């Protein structure tokens, strides 16, 4: 990728890297955000091509054990599994892999102004939707308009709405678009790979992708039946080429077979050869890995990740409106015990702030100790000298969240916190996840701390919690600091801001995070040409079946 000019901040980044104040990984990650490629020794192809164990074979249908969840408008997708199906048909402007470095996809290149308020994206030419329509900047403009339309109720509005209005999207020509931001933002290219951010065909999309499934991806959608099966079929005219010079994909098609949320039948299907891959993106955990790691017909690919379980308390619901009650509940988390019993020790302890230790902005803060005596004292100060009775909602098939809840229930008793655990199916939890007063919600990996905080812990321009702010917690000081961090390129300076952000969220926030989760991608050994992704996204354009 070549750019017209070198962003002035790169000199500072290079100096920081030479001094050792930022790692090479962070240098590359930030340079990529600024749109820098070959000029600083980076290569940024449109498709990551993992090392191949053998020459790619063409043909065959990949069978995936999954859940086929409700999907209509891509921008409304709240869970990864439906996006893993639709991403085979539609595509994003950018993407990132296991290295968390943003790379071009439908956007061929980009550059930012010196003040990070004007972003120019150059689009790939010659790309067609699967109905024959040519992909142009009008499709990008239309798609962004959908994201920023309040009635669509997309989480992308919460992510991008603070810095971008519809009026700020300029159509320069058929293959170039400019974004004029209300405030500086360094992570725009990363936000374009938020999993609901699939690019739509402006000529045919009318609110339901399943009725006109026209995307630029390597497959066409042949069938999508919620709760049963989704089938995609290979295109012959996809824009990316394989190692043999012919259009991808190598596969003839893919079948996503709904086997429910219980992992046992999925594991049995993988071991028997009935399926080639398990999509456990919304239910990551060691159970699958441990069940198949010694099976010679299965490959387990580990990946470090910022995926977690969020103990969430809605701040406009009693008794969680009282910060001392929230503090008391968080103090009842015995983190080492929870991690060991809920997730078999396969992860890191959390600090009740939604910033992962491998986020570039992460500031190391103390891990709170289990302290039921202090929790009991806080409850009394909050007006609950006799303790509280509360209901904790969890999805029954997320076995680690159930165990998390059980450990918390037992360890909260000495503090006078009496927890009743209410289990429901994962599907039922999905339907009400933003409505519970108290629950445990799965949150997947995001490459930047700013990205996750903007998605889940701020308000819109009218002061209302954004779509994915499930706890309705809005803190004025926190929001101002986050806005400042969004426009701060210097990693060290951004980390100083994050020390304050993390402390605020730990002390008066609405969540507990007891642990961060290791994850694994488990597939049949014959499935080649893939890499594990920290979100367990199925970036399978180059996937093929041996034999």
Beta strands, then each sheet from edge to edge (+ up, - down):
strand 1: 61-66
strand 2: 94-96
strand 3: 102-104
strand 4: 107-112
strand 5: 118-123
strand 6: 169-173
strand 7: 176-180
strand 8: 219-225
strand 9: 229-234
strand 10: 253-258
strand 11: 277-278
strand 12: 298-303
strand 13: 308-313
strand 14: 347-349
strand 15: 388-395
strand 16: 417-424
strand 17: 438-443
strand 18: 511-512
strand 19: 515-517
strand 20: 519-524
strand 21: 527-528
strand 22: 544-545
sheet 1: 8+ 9- 10+ 1+ 11+
sheet 2: 2+ 3-
sheet 3: 4+ 5- 7+ 6-
sheet 4: 12+ 20-
sheet 5: 17+ 13- 18+
sheet 6: 14+ 19-
sheet 7: 15+ 16+
sheet 8: 21+ 22-
end
